[in-house]
Amino acid sequence: FIFSRRNNRLLLKRTKPTKVKYCFMIILIVFTSCKNTDKPIEENKLGHSLKEKVKDDIFKILINGVVKSDDIFEVFYTDIDAKEGFTEAKKLKIVVKGDDSIQNIAFNLPEEVLPYNFRIDIGSNDNQKGIIIQSISIEYNNKNIIIDKDSIHIFFDINEYIDYNKIDGRVRVVEVNGRKDPFIIAKPILLKKIEIEF
């Protein structure tokens, strides 16, 4: 129905149902598309809405760098006393595809495992053409520790099978007594930092 004025009298005119339907549908679409679906989960002291950060309880080790040839990287970890030692039962293994560009090598420990200690085995390919580490990041529950290439020697013990250049992050695997076993182990300073910050 539409109201119209004629000779100072209100007249009621019947309109076609289809026009009313179309008008109603257009109004409905406009209102629903403008509706704000982002509901504030919590508010800070100033009243600004904050989105809740979800805790995932997964300890992550990310190596950012270049691995020029196909290789295998591994992480060994202990989640109780260090006397336990590193075992095959608590090992993560990633096959890395060789590439001249920077890539991320990500290790995810089992849920709710915060390691007592860990070590990173840097490749096992005897014909590796080159490894460059830009940084190593440790993440847990939306918090992270980023260790740049020039600080890796501060936070990790680098074993005798690695010749590491802290300026450009270049890793050269060295043979000792006919053996190659390149790895780095978290130092107490890093483990303490993880304990405090995570």
N, C-alpha and C positions, 0 to 999 in steps of 0.2 A: 504494500500500500504506500502511496505517496500523498502527502498533504500539499495542497496548493491554495493560493489565495485568489478569490475572484469576487469583485464588488464587496470587498471587506468581509467576505465570508470564507471560512475554511471549508474546502471541499476535499473529500476523500476519494482518490482515484485508485482503481485496481491496476496493478502492474502485472506484467507477465512473470510467472514464477521463476523462469530461467534467469532473468536479470537479477532478481533478489539472490538467487543461488550463487551467481557469479560474484556479486558484490560481497556476499558473506565469505565465500572462499578466498577472495583476494585479501580481505581484512584478516582472515585467519592465518594466511600464509605470511603476511607482513608481520603480524605479532609473534608468530612462532619463530620466524627467522631472526628476529631481533632479540629474542630471549637470551639472556646470559646463562650459559650452561656451566660456566666455571664457578663453582661454589667455593667460597673461602673455607679452608679447613681449619685454620686458626688465625688469630690476629695478634700482632705484636703490640707493644705499649702505645704506639701512635695510631693504632686502628687499621694499619695496612694489612691486607690479607696475605698470608704466607701459605705456600703449598708444602705439604708435609713431604719430607724426604724419606723414602722407603729404605729401611735397613735390609740388606740382603745377607748379612752374616757370611759372606764369602771373601776369603783372603786371596787377593790377586797379585801376581807378579807380572809386570809388563816390561819387556825389553824392546826398546825402540832403537832400530839400527838397520844396518845393511848386511845381508848374508848373500854373498855373490853366487855360491853354489848350493845345491841341495844338501841339507844336513839334518842332524837330529839334535835338538836341545832337550835337556832334562832338568828337572828340579827334584831334589831329595829334601825331605823335611822330617823333623821330629816334633811331636806335639806333647811330649812329656820330658823328663829329665834328659839332658844331653848325653848322659852315659849310655843311653839306649843306642846311640850311633845311627848312621844312615843305613836304611835297608831298602831292598827292592819292593817291599810291601808298601812303602810310603814314598813312591816315586811317580812323578808325572812326566810324560814324554810327548814331545811335539815334533812332527816332521815339518821341517821348514823348506819351502820352495825357494830355490835360488833366484835372486833378483838384484839388479843394480840399484834399484830405488829403495828408499826407506820403508820399512814395514814394522808392524807391531807383532811381537811374539808374546802371547798371553797365556799364563798358567793360572788356573782356578783351583785352589785347594778345596777339599770337601767342605760342605756347609758347617759353619760354627767351629772350624779348626783354626786356631790362632797358633802358628808354629812356635815352638821353643827355640828352634834354630832351622836354618835352611841353607842349601848350597845350590848353585846354578852350574850345570855342566855345559860348557860352551862348545858344542859341536863335536862330531866324531869322524868327520870326513877328512881323510888324510890328503885328499886332493882339493881341499877348500881353497878357492881363489882369493878369499878375503872376507873378514868380518870387521865391521865397525859398529861400536856401541855408542849411540848418542846419549841415551839415558836409561835408567832402570827406575820404574815406578812401583811403589807398594800401595795397594788400595784395600780399604776395609771399611764397610759401613759409611760410605760417602766421604771418607777422609782419605787423604793420600800423602805420601812422602815421595818426592821426586829427587832422584840422585843423578845429577848431570855427569857427563863423561869425565870431567876434571875432578870429581869428588868420589868416584867409584873406589879408588884406592884407600880413601878415608873410612868408608863404611863396609868394605869387603876385603878379606884376605885373598890375595891373588896367588895361586900356587905356582910352583917352579916351571910348570909346563906352558905358562902364558907369559909372553912379552907384551906388556900393555903400554900403549902410548896415551897418556892422559890428555895430551893436547888435542889430538884429532880422534881419539877413541878407537884407534886401530888395534886389533887383536892379532897377534902372531903366535901360532902354536909352536912350541919348542919341544924337540925330542930329547929326552933325558934317559941315558942308559937303555936306548932302544925302545923306549916307551913314551906314549903320548896320552895324557889324561887331564885335559884343561878344565879347571873349574874354579869358582870363587865361592867363598863361604862368608856369610854375614858375620861381622864383627860384633862384639858386645855393645859397642856404641850404637849400632843400628838396632840391635835387639832391645836395648833400653829405650830408644826413641820410639819404637813400635809399641812397647809396653805403656809408655806415657801417653802417646798420642791416640792410640786405638783403644 
